Amino acid sequence: MFRTALLPRLSLQRVVWRRTRQKYNVLRSGQSVEYSAVILRADWVLPVARDPIEQGEVVIQNGVIVDVRRRSGMRGGADVLDFGEAVILPGLVNVHTHLELTVLRGVVEDLPFFEWIRRLVELKGVLSESEWRDSALWGALEAAASGVTTIADTTDSGAAVYAMLQTGLRGRAYQEVFAVQPDQSAQKTLRELEDKLLWLHRATQGTLVEIGVAPHTLYTVRADVMTALHEYTREKGYPVCIHAAESRDEIALLHEGKGKFANMYSERGITWETPGKHPIDILHEQGWLDANTLLVHAVQTDSHHAELFAATGVAVAHCPQSNAKLYNGVAPLSLWLQQGVRVGLGTDSVVSNNTLDMFAEMRSALMLQRAVFGMDSCMTARKAVELATLGGARALGMAERIGTLEPGKQADLCVVSLNGAHTFPVYDPYAALVFSARASDVVMTMVAGKVVYRHGEYPLLREPVYHLRERLRLTVRRIRER
């Protein structure tokens, strides 16, 4: 159930850099303060849309990028921050998470997909509303500290919205929908969904967080409810996210009416009508495959589906580490790229990953494709970084605002140190990021010109991090004692 306390409005703050102390001051809203101009410098700048700039700088004014260039002597009264042995790149775009599940990291291990998801459903019933909020907030802090500026989160509780607002991240929260029980009618489902969306809209009005709808999967939402949701989301203009073709168990249920899911539904007295088709083909027949939809996983797909994705304009969230950890396989990313499909990278939840480290995700995406497809994989370090930035922005329909460092775009960026023993020396900044760097190398993350993370600090967070950690310790203790 939703509560008004779940989604308090965040009083946004403004960040102004003071070069005399080489530190930022957080000025609370209500004061008449304009953003100062700031110049960020580093040994490398990766615009992504064009070649790397050695000894580069990014000029920011009022939260917007006004120039990306080689280091110059021009300052024009702007504050200057020189990060030295580092790379400045567009903020990372994580196109699939479940932030509210962060407190369950590591609690369900070494299980195949069906057993894993069944255990996860049991654990989800343990948490209270406040614990969902704390869990999601901890995940958002992890994301910000790892260079992520935009998150597309699938949320059951709605807590992801609270987390993104508290930390200052840009994002989209897809309200999750389940309707497999016979008493869960389409009318009841839509009524409950509208109630949740009402609170989400009130909480996010005038912020950087957008709202979408996520029918969970074809095997957890009945066909009649899927039809009603399709009509509703298209009429209201909501972006949509759907888990699809993730596991072999899903294929067995939908295509053959067999397997572990079929047995479970039979045991619970749930009537299941087998469509007798591949989930992607079912979604296509239902009208879901278009530019408004983000498909998550799509592991169990082939060249036919890659062509279908390209023809319909649907986007795909590729989660290589989650796919591999849950024994689901390696998705045919290379086929999608060859067809020009819009693809972004996602970590999925930390229950199936176990981190929100997009550097590890880039590395896994590249290496798994090379291992499976060899020289036909189309994967390079530069392509991996593109997928984690511009690719994600395109998948979410946000490429006009974010995803590259270009004049006129939002100042969403991160700064990654390259002075560690594991990253030095640097000949190719793309290779350094993908093959050597890790989330802990991020020294600053900025969203719309506001610093959301720098050197272990979260300027927009309204409570000490250790308070949040102590509350989560109590939750963990309670889960362990079950």
C-alpha positions as CSV (number, residue, x, y, z in Angstrom):
1,M,0.0,0.0,0.0
2,F,1.1,3.5,-0.7
3,R,1.3,6.2,1.9
4,T,1.9,9.9,1.5
5,A,4.9,9.6,3.8
6,L,6.5,7.3,1.3
7,L,7.2,10.0,-1.2
8,P,8.0,13.3,0.5
9,R,8.8,16.2,-1.9
10,L,12.5,16.9,-2.0
11,S,13.5,20.5,-1.6
12,L,16.2,20.6,-4.2
13,Q,19.5,22.3,-3.5
14,R,21.9,24.3,-5.6
15,V,25.5,23.6,-5.8
16,V,28.1,26.3,-6.2
17,W,31.8,25.7,-6.4
18,R,34.2,27.9,-4.5
19,R,37.6,27.7,-6.0
20,T,39.3,29.3,-3.0
21,R,38.6,26.2,-1.0
22,Q,38.4,23.8,-4.0
23,K,35.2,22.5,-2.4
24,Y,31.5,22.9,-3.0
25,N,29.0,24.7,-0.8
26,V,25.4,23.5,-0.8
27,L,23.1,26.5,-0.8
28,R,19.6,25.6,0.3
29,S,16.6,26.5,-1.9
30,G,14.8,29.7,-1.2
31,Q,18.0,31.8,-1.5
32,S,18.3,33.8,-4.7
33,V,21.4,32.2,-6.1
34,E,22.3,31.5,-9.7
35,Y,24.6,28.7,-10.7
36,S,28.2,29.8,-11.0
37,A,30.0,29.0,-14.2
38,V,32.4,26.1,-13.7
39,I,35.2,24.6,-15.8
40,L,36.1,21.0,-15.1
41,R,39.5,19.9,-16.4
42,A,41.2,16.5,-16.7
43,D,43.8,14.6,-18.6
44,W,41.0,13.1,-20.7
45,V,37.5,14.2,-21.7
46,L,35.3,11.6,-23.5
47,P,32.4,13.4,-25.2
48,V,31.4,9.9,-26.6
49,A,29.8,11.6,-29.7
50,R,33.3,12.4,-30.9
51,D,36.9,11.4,-30.3
52,P,38.5,11.7,-26.9
53,I,40.1,15.0,-26.0
54,E,43.5,14.8,-24.3
55,Q,44.0,17.7,-21.8
56,G,40.4,18.6,-22.1
57,E,37.8,20.7,-20.2
58,V,34.0,21.0,-19.9
59,V,32.4,24.3,-19.4
60,I,29.1,24.4,-17.5
61,Q,26.7,27.2,-16.8
62,N,23.3,27.0,-15.2
63,G,23.4,23.2,-15.2
64,V,24.0,23.0,-18.9
65,I,27.1,22.2,-20.9
66,V,28.2,25.2,-22.9
67,D,31.5,24.0,-24.3
68,V,33.7,20.9,-24.5
69,R,37.2,21.6,-25.7
70,R,41.0,21.3,-25.2
71,R,42.3,22.9,-22.1
72,S,42.6,26.7,-22.6
73,G,43.7,29.7,-20.7
74,M,40.2,31.2,-20.8
75,R,38.3,31.4,-17.6
76,G,35.9,34.3,-17.9
77,G,35.4,34.4,-14.2
78,A,34.5,30.8,-14.0
79,D,35.6,28.5,-11.1
80,V,38.0,25.9,-12.3
81,L,38.4,22.3,-10.9
82,D,41.3,20.4,-12.3
83,F,41.1,16.6,-11.6
84,G,44.4,15.9,-13.2
85,E,45.0,12.2,-13.9
86,A,41.3,11.4,-14.6
87,V,38.7,11.2,-17.3
88,I,35.5,13.2,-17.5
89,L,32.7,11.3,-19.4
90,P,28.9,11.5,-19.6
91,G,27.1,10.2,-16.6
92,L,26.4,6.5,-16.8
93,V,22.8,5.4,-17.6
94,N,21.7,2.3,-15.8
95,V,18.6,1.2,-17.7
96,H,17.4,-1.5,-15.3
97,T,17.5,-1.7,-11.6
98,H,15.3,-2.7,-8.6
99,L,16.7,-0.3,-6.0
100,E,14.3,-1.3,-3.3
101,L,15.9,-4.8,-3.2
102,T,19.3,-3.5,-2.2
103,V,19.1,-4.7,1.4
104,L,18.7,-8.3,0.1
105,R,22.1,-8.3,-1.5
106,G,23.7,-11.7,-1.1
107,V,20.8,-13.3,0.7
108,V,19.8,-15.6,-2.2
109,E,22.8,-17.2,-3.8
110,D,23.8,-20.1,-6.1
111,L,20.2,-20.9,-7.1
112,P,18.9,-21.3,-10.7
113,F,16.4,-18.8,-11.9
114,F,13.1,-20.4,-10.8
115,E,14.2,-21.2,-7.3
116,W,15.9,-17.8,-7.0
117,I,12.8,-15.8,-8.0
118,R,10.6,-18.0,-5.7
119,R,12.8,-17.3,-2.7
120,L,12.9,-13.6,-3.6
121,V,9.1,-13.4,-3.6
122,E,9.1,-14.9,-0.1
123,L,11.6,-12.4,1.2
124,K,9.8,-9.4,-0.3
125,G,7.0,-10.0,2.1
126,V,9.3,-9.4,5.1
127,L,10.1,-5.7,4.6
128,S,8.1,-2.7,5.9
129,E,7.5,0.5,3.9
130,S,10.3,2.4,5.8
131,E,12.7,-0.5,5.1
132,W,11.8,-0.4,1.4
133,R,12.7,3.3,1.4
134,D,16.0,2.8,3.3
135,S,16.9,-0.1,1.0
136,A,16.2,1.9,-2.2
137,L,18.1,4.9,-0.8
138,W,21.2,2.8,-0.1
139,G,21.0,1.5,-3.7
140,A,20.8,5.1,-5.0
141,L,23.8,6.1,-3.0
142,E,25.8,3.2,-4.4
143,A,24.7,4.2,-7.9
144,A,25.7,7.8,-7.5
145,A,29.1,6.8,-6.0
146,S,29.7,4.7,-9.1
147,G,29.2,7.4,-11.7
148,V,25.5,6.7,-12.5
149,T,23.5,9.8,-13.2
150,T,20.3,8.3,-14.6
151,I,18.4,5.2,-13.4
152,A,15.5,3.3,-15.0
153,D,14.1,1.5,-12.0
154,T,11.3,-1.1,-11.9
155,T,9.6,-0.6,-8.5
156,D,6.9,-2.5,-6.7
157,S,6.8,-0.3,-3.5
158,G,7.5,3.1,-5.2
159,A,10.5,3.5,-2.9
160,A,12.8,4.1,-5.9
161,V,11.2,7.5,-6.5
162,Y,12.0,8.5,-2.9
163,A,15.6,7.3,-3.3
164,M,16.2,9.2,-6.5
165,L,14.7,12.4,-5.2
166,Q,16.8,12.2,-2.0
167,T,20.0,11.8,-3.9
168,G,19.4,14.1,-6.8
169,L,19.6,11.4,-9.5
170,R,17.8,11.7,-12.8
171,G,15.6,8.7,-13.6
172,R,12.4,7.0,-14.5
173,A,10.4,4.8,-12.1
174,Y,8.3,2.1,-13.7
175,Q,5.5,1.2,-11.4
176,E,5.4,-2.6,-11.4
177,V,2.2,-4.5,-12.0
178,F,1.4,-8.1,-11.1
179,A,-1.9,-9.9,-11.9
180,V,-1.8,-13.6,-12.1
181,Q,-4.3,-14.5,-9.4
182,P,-7.9,-15.2,-10.7
183,D,-9.4,-12.6,-8.3
184,Q,-7.1,-9.9,-9.7
185,S,-9.4,-8.5,-12.4
186,A,-8.2,-6.1,-15.1
187,Q,-10.5,-3.4,-13.6
188,K,-9.1,-3.9,-10.1
189,T,-5.6,-3.9,-11.4
190,L,-6.1,-0.6,-13.3
191,R,-7.7,1.0,-10.2
192,E,-4.8,0.1,-8.0
193,L,-2.3,1.2,-10.6
194,E,-3.9,4.6,-11.0
195,D,-3.9,5.1,-7.2
196,K,-0.1,4.4,-7.1
197,L,0.6,6.6,-10.2
198,L,-1.3,9.5,-8.6
199,W,1.1,9.5,-5.6
200,L,4.1,9.1,-7.9
201,H,3.1,12.1,-10.0
202,R,2.5,14.3,-7.0
203,A,5.9,13.4,-5.6
204,T,7.9,13.9,-8.9
205,Q,6.2,17.0,-10.2
206,G,8.9,19.5,-11.3
207,T,11.7,17.1,-10.6
208,L,14.2,15.0,-12.8
209,V,12.2,11.8,-12.2
210,E,9.7,10.5,-14.7
211,I,7.0,7.8,-14.3
212,G,6.3,4.7,-16.3
213,V,4.5,1.4,-16.0
214,A,6.0,-2.1,-15.8
215,P,3.8,-5.1,-16.5
216,H,6.1,-7.5,-14.8
217,T,6.2,-10.4,-17.3
218,L,3.8,-12.4,-19.5
219,Y,3.8,-15.2,-16.9
220,T,2.9,-12.9,-13.9
221,V,0.3,-10.7,-15.7
222,R,-2.7,-12.5,-17.3
223,A,-3.4,-11.9,-21.0
224,D,-6.7,-9.9,-20.3
225,V,-4.8,-7.6,-17.9
226,M,-2.0,-7.1,-20.4
227,T,-4.6,-6.0,-23.0
228,A,-6.1,-3.5,-20.5
229,L,-2.6,-2.2,-19.6
230,H,-1.7,-1.8,-23.2
231,E,-4.8,0.3,-23.9
232,Y,-4.2,2.3,-20.7
233,T,-0.5,3.1,-21.1
234,R,-1.0,4.0,-24.8
235,E,-3.9,6.3,-24.0
236,K,-2.0,8.0,-21.1
237,G,1.3,8.1,-22.9
238,Y,3.3,6.2,-20.3
239,P,6.6,4.6,-21.2
240,V,6.6,0.8,-20.5
241,C,9.1,-1.7,-19.2
242,I,8.6,-5.5,-19.5
243,H,10.8,-8.4,-18.4
244,A,10.8,-10.8,-21.4
245,A,12.5,-13.9,-22.6
246,E,14.8,-14.0,-19.6
247,S,14.9,-17.7,-18.8
248,R,14.4,-21.1,-20.3
249,D,11.7,-21.7,-17.7
250,E,9.7,-18.8,-19.1
251,I,10.0,-20.2,-22.6
252,A,8.9,-23.6,-21.4
253,L,5.7,-22.2,-19.8
254,L,4.7,-19.8,-22.6
255,H,5.6,-22.0,-25.5
256,E,4.9,-25.5,-24.2
257,G,2.9,-25.1,-21.0
258,K,5.5,-27.2,-19.2
259,G,8.3,-26.7,-16.7
260,K,8.7,-25.3,-13.2
261,F,6.3,-22.4,-13.5
262,A,3.6,-24.6,-14.9
263,N,4.0,-27.0,-12.0
264,M,3.9,-24.2,-9.5
265,Y,0.7,-22.7,-10.9
266,S,-0.9,-26.1,-10.9
267,E,0.0,-26.6,-7.3
268,R,-1.5,-23.2,-6.4
269,G,-4.7,-23.8,-8.3
270,I,-4.0,-21.1,-10.8
271,T,-5.5,-21.7,-14.2
272,W,-2.9,-21.1,-17.0
273,E,-3.7,-21.0,-20.7
274,T,-0.6,-21.7,-22.7
275,P,-0.2,-19.3,-25.7
276,G,2.1,-21.8,-27.5
277,K,4.4,-19.0,-28.7
278,H,7.7,-17.4,-27.9
279,P,7.2,-14.4,-25.4
280,I,8.6,-11.9,-27.9
281,D,6.1,-13.0,-30.6
282,I,3.3,-12.8,-28.1
283,L,4.3,-9.2,-27.1
284,H,4.5,-8.3,-30.8
285,E,1.0,-9.6,-31.4
286,Q,-0.3,-7.7,-28.4
287,G,1.2,-4.5,-29.8
288,W,3.9,-3.9,-27.1
289,L,6.9,-3.7,-29.5
290,D,7.3,-0.1,-30.3
291,A,9.5,2.8,-29.4
292,N,7.6,3.4,-26.1
293,T,8.7,0.0,-24.7
294,L,11.8,-1.2,-23.0
295,L,12.3,-5.0,-23.0
296,V,14.5,-6.3,-20.2
297,H,16.9,-9.2,-20.7
298,A,15.7,-10.9,-24.0
299,V,18.3,-13.6,-23.4
300,Q,16.4,-16.3,-25.1
301,T,16.1,-14.6,-28.5
302,D,17.6,-15.1,-32.0
303,S,18.3,-13.3,-35.3
304,H,14.5,-13.3,-36.1
305,H,13.8,-11.4,-32.9
306,A,16.8,-9.0,-33.5
307,E,15.3,-8.1,-36.9
308,L,11.9,-7.6,-35.2
309,F,13.4,-5.3,-32.5
310,A,15.0,-3.2,-35.2
311,A,11.8,-3.0,-37.3
312,T,9.5,-2.0,-34.4
313,G,11.9,0.4,-32.7
314,V,11.6,-1.3,-29.3
315,A,14.5,-0.8,-26.9
316,V,16.4,-3.5,-24.9
317,A,17.9,-3.4,-21.5
318,H,21.0,-5.7,-21.6
319,C,22.0,-7.1,-18.1
320,P,24.9,-9.5,-18.8
321,Q,26.0,-10.2,-15.3
322,S,22.5,-10.9,-13.9
323,N,21.8,-13.1,-17.0
324,A,25.0,-15.1,-16.3
325,K,24.7,-15.4,-12.6
326,L,21.2,-16.8,-12.7
327,Y,22.2,-19.5,-15.3
328,N,20.1,-17.8,-18.0
329,G,22.8,-17.6,-20.6
330,V,24.4,-14.9,-22.8
331,A,22.0,-12.6,-24.7
332,P,22.7,-12.0,-28.4
333,L,23.8,-8.4,-28.0
334,S,26.0,-8.6,-31.1
335,L,22.9,-9.5,-33.2
336,W,21.0,-6.6,-31.8
337,L,23.9,-4.2,-32.5
338,Q,24.3,-5.5,-36.1
339,Q,20.6,-4.7,-36.7
340,G,20.8,-1.2,-35.1
341,V,18.6,-2.0,-32.1
342,R,18.5,0.6,-29.3
343,V,20.3,-1.1,-26.4
344,G,21.4,0.2,-23.0
345,L,23.2,-1.6,-20.1
346,G,21.5,-2.4,-16.8
347,T,22.8,-4.0,-13.7
348,D,19.4,-5.4,-12.6
349,S,19.0,-5.7,-8.8
350,V,21.9,-6.4,-6.4
351,V,20.1,-9.7,-5.5
352,S,21.1,-11.0,-9.0
353,N,24.3,-9.2,-9.6
354,N,25.5,-8.2,-6.7
355,T,26.5,-4.6,-7.3
356,L,25.4,-1.5,-9.3
357,D,28.9,-1.2,-10.8
358,M,28.4,-0.2,-14.4
359,F,32.1,-0.6,-15.1
360,A,31.9,-4.3,-14.4
361,E,28.7,-4.4,-16.5
362,M,30.6,-2.8,-19.5
363,R,33.5,-5.3,-19.1
364,S,31.1,-8.3,-18.9
365,A,29.1,-7.1,-21.9
366,L,32.2,-6.9,-24.0
367,M,33.9,-10.1,-22.8
368,L,30.9,-12.4,-22.9
369,Q,30.1,-11.3,-26.5
370,R,33.7,-11.9,-27.6
371,A,33.7,-15.3,-25.9
372,V,30.5,-16.3,-27.7
373,F,30.7,-14.5,-31.0
374,G,34.4,-14.0,-31.4
375,M,35.5,-11.5,-34.0
376,D,31.8,-11.1,-35.1
377,S,30.9,-9.6,-31.7
378,C,31.1,-6.0,-32.8
379,M,32.2,-5.2,-29.3
380,T,35.1,-2.8,-28.5
381,A,35.8,-0.8,-25.4
382,R,34.5,2.3,-27.0
383,K,31.2,0.6,-27.9
384,A,30.9,-0.6,-24.3
385,V,31.2,2.9,-23.0
386,E,28.7,4.1,-25.6
387,L,26.2,1.5,-24.5
388,A,26.6,2.7,-20.9
389,T,26.0,6.3,-21.8
390,L,24.5,7.3,-25.1
391,G,23.0,3.8,-25.6
392,G,21.1,4.0,-22.4
393,A,19.9,7.5,-23.2
394,R,18.6,6.4,-26.5
395,A,16.9,3.3,-25.0
396,L,15.1,5.6,-22.6
397,G,14.3,8.3,-25.2
398,M,16.5,10.9,-23.4
399,A,19.3,11.2,-25.9
400,E,18.4,14.9,-26.7
401,R,19.2,15.8,-23.1
402,I,21.8,13.4,-21.8
403,G,24.3,10.6,-22.9
404,T,27.0,12.7,-24.5
405,L,29.1,15.8,-23.5
406,E,27.9,18.4,-26.0
407,P,26.9,22.1,-25.8
408,G,23.2,22.4,-24.9
409,K,22.9,19.1,-23.1
410,Q,22.4,18.7,-19.4
411,A,25.6,18.7,-17.3
412,D,25.2,15.0,-16.3
413,L,28.7,13.6,-16.0
414,C,31.1,11.7,-13.9
415,V,34.9,11.9,-13.2
416,V,36.9,8.8,-12.9
417,S,40.4,8.7,-11.4
418,L,43.1,7.1,-13.5
419,N,46.0,7.4,-11.1
420,G,45.6,4.0,-9.4
421,A,48.1,1.2,-9.8
422,H,45.5,-0.8,-11.7
423,T,44.8,2.0,-14.2
424,F,48.2,3.5,-14.9
425,P,49.5,4.0,-17.5
426,V,46.8,5.1,-19.9
427,Y,47.2,4.9,-23.7
428,D,43.5,4.5,-24.6
429,P,41.0,6.1,-22.1
430,Y,38.2,3.8,-23.4
431,A,40.3,0.7,-22.7
432,A,41.3,2.1,-19.3
433,L,37.6,2.6,-18.3
434,V,36.4,-0.8,-19.5
435,F,39.3,-3.1,-18.7
436,S,40.9,-1.5,-15.7
437,A,38.6,1.0,-13.9
438,R,36.0,0.1,-11.3
439,A,33.2,1.9,-9.5
440,S,35.4,2.9,-6.6
441,D,37.6,5.0,-9.0
442,V,34.7,7.5,-9.4
443,V,35.6,10.8,-7.6
444,M,32.6,12.9,-8.6
445,T,29.2,12.5,-10.1
446,M,27.1,15.5,-11.3
447,V,23.5,15.7,-12.4
448,A,22.2,18.8,-14.2
449,G,25.2,20.7,-12.9
450,K,24.7,19.7,-9.3
451,V,27.2,17.5,-7.5
452,V,25.4,14.4,-6.1
453,Y,28.6,12.6,-5.1
454,R,32.2,13.6,-4.4
455,H,34.9,11.8,-2.5
456,G,32.5,9.8,-0.3
457,E,30.1,12.7,0.3
458,Y,26.5,13.2,-0.9
459,P,25.8,16.9,-0.8
460,L,22.0,16.6,-1.4
461,L,21.4,13.8,1.2
462,R,19.4,15.1,4.1
463,E,20.8,12.8,6.8
464,P,24.1,11.3,7.7
465,V,24.9,8.1,5.8
466,Y,25.8,6.3,9.0
467,H,22.2,6.8,10.3
468,L,20.9,5.1,7.2
469,R,23.5,2.3,7.5
470,E,22.5,1.6,11.2
471,R,18.8,1.3,10.3
472,L,19.7,-1.1,7.5
473,R,21.8,-3.1,10.0
474,L,18.7,-3.7,12.0
475,T,16.8,-4.9,8.9
476,V,19.6,-7.2,8.0
477,R,19.7,-8.7,11.5
478,R,15.9,-9.3,11.4
479,I,16.2,-11.0,8.0
480,R,19.1,-13.2,9.2
481,E,17.1,-14.3,12.2
482,R,14.1,-15.5,10.2
